[in-house]
Amino acid sequence: MEAISTRLSAEGYECVTAGNGEDGFSRFQGGGIDLVITDVVMPMSDGFSMVEWIRQISDVPVIVVTGYDRCKEAFLSDFPEIKCIGKPYNSGQLVSLVQVELAGHGDRAVK
């Protein structure tokens, strides 16, 4: 996730990172988050739990990064509104996806 944060920061986005799922929950709950990018595999919580929790309180856009095709299928069947990007990913495609997702949510955009 550090590489993603570095790339998005270079594009002018303000990024908040978390070292594990529980820290991610806490930071999200603190407010001011316009978009979430999460991995499927994380310490202390997984990406599925993260998305379920976020969906209970918010409709903020979510992008899931995963190297597992079955995870992509599972996410998309349970949460059709989220976007998945495979590993390895093209950073230009990721930036474009972030732009599209933020544009679709109007005044939530940070950039």
C-alpha positions as CSV (number, residue, x, y, z in Angstrom):
1,M,0.0,0.0,0.0
2,E,3.0,2.3,0.5
3,A,3.6,2.4,-3.3
4,I,-0.1,3.3,-3.9
5,S,0.1,6.1,-1.3
6,T,3.3,7.4,-2.9
7,R,1.9,7.4,-6.4
8,L,-1.4,9.1,-5.4
9,S,0.4,11.7,-3.3
10,A,2.5,12.5,-6.4
11,E,-0.8,13.1,-8.2
12,G,-1.9,15.6,-5.6
13,Y,-4.1,13.4,-3.4
14,E,-3.9,13.5,0.4
15,C,-3.4,9.9,1.6
16,V,-4.0,8.4,5.0
17,T,-2.5,4.9,5.5
18,A,-3.0,2.2,8.1
19,G,-0.7,-0.7,9.0
20,N,-3.6,-3.2,9.6
21,G,-7.3,-3.6,9.3
22,E,-8.1,-2.4,12.8
23,D,-6.1,0.7,12.4
24,G,-7.8,1.3,9.0
25,F,-11.2,1.0,10.7
26,S,-10.2,3.5,13.3
27,R,-8.8,6.0,10.8
28,F,-11.9,5.7,8.7
29,Q,-14.2,6.3,11.7
30,G,-12.2,9.5,12.4
31,G,-13.8,11.0,9.3
32,G,-12.6,12.9,6.3
33,I,-12.0,9.8,4.1
34,D,-13.3,10.2,0.5
35,L,-12.2,6.8,-0.9
36,V,-10.8,3.6,0.6
37,I,-8.2,1.4,-1.1
38,T,-7.7,-1.9,0.7
39,D,-5.9,-5.1,0.2
40,V,-7.6,-8.4,0.8
41,V,-4.9,-9.8,3.0
42,M,-4.0,-7.6,6.1
43,P,-3.0,-8.2,9.6
44,M,-5.8,-8.2,12.3
45,S,-8.6,-8.0,9.8
46,D,-9.1,-8.8,6.1
47,G,-10.4,-6.8,3.2
48,F,-13.9,-8.5,3.4
49,S,-14.3,-7.4,7.0
50,M,-13.2,-3.9,6.1
51,V,-15.7,-3.5,3.3
52,E,-18.5,-5.0,5.3
53,W,-17.9,-2.5,8.2
54,I,-17.5,0.5,5.8
55,R,-20.8,-0.4,4.0
56,Q,-22.6,-0.4,7.4
57,I,-21.9,3.3,7.9
58,S,-20.9,4.8,4.5
59,D,-21.3,4.7,0.8
60,V,-17.7,6.0,0.2
61,P,-16.1,4.4,-2.9
62,V,-13.9,1.4,-2.2
63,I,-11.2,-0.1,-4.4
64,V,-9.9,-3.6,-3.5
65,V,-6.4,-4.6,-4.5
66,T,-5.9,-8.3,-4.8
67,G,-3.8,-10.9,-6.5
68,Y,-6.5,-13.6,-6.1
69,D,-9.1,-14.0,-8.8
70,R,-11.5,-15.8,-6.5
71,C,-11.4,-12.8,-4.1
72,K,-12.3,-10.5,-6.9
73,E,-15.3,-12.7,-7.8
74,A,-16.4,-12.9,-4.1
75,F,-16.1,-9.2,-3.6
76,L,-18.0,-8.4,-6.8
77,S,-20.8,-10.8,-6.0
78,D,-21.2,-9.5,-2.4
79,F,-20.5,-5.8,-3.2
80,P,-21.1,-5.1,-6.9
81,E,-20.5,-1.4,-6.4
82,I,-16.9,-1.7,-5.4
83,K,-14.0,-1.8,-7.8
84,C,-11.3,-4.5,-7.8
85,I,-7.9,-4.1,-9.3
86,G,-5.5,-7.1,-9.7
87,K,-1.9,-7.5,-8.7
88,P,0.4,-6.6,-10.2
89,Y,-1.5,-3.5,-11.1
90,N,-0.6,-0.6,-13.5
91,S,-0.3,2.5,-11.4
92,G,-1.7,4.7,-14.2
93,Q,-4.8,2.6,-14.3
94,L,-5.1,2.8,-10.6
95,V,-4.8,6.6,-10.7
96,S,-7.5,6.7,-13.4
97,L,-9.8,4.5,-11.4
98,V,-9.3,6.8,-8.3
99,Q,-10.2,9.8,-10.5
100,V,-13.4,8.2,-11.8
101,E,-14.5,7.0,-8.4
102,L,-14.0,10.4,-6.8
103,A,-15.6,12.2,-9.7
104,G,-18.7,10.0,-9.2
105,H,-19.0,11.2,-5.6
106,G,-19.0,14.9,-6.2
107,D,-17.9,17.1,-3.3
108,R,-16.2,14.2,-1.5
109,A,-13.2,14.5,-3.9
110,V,-10.0,15.7,-2.1
111,K,-8.1,16.8,-5.2
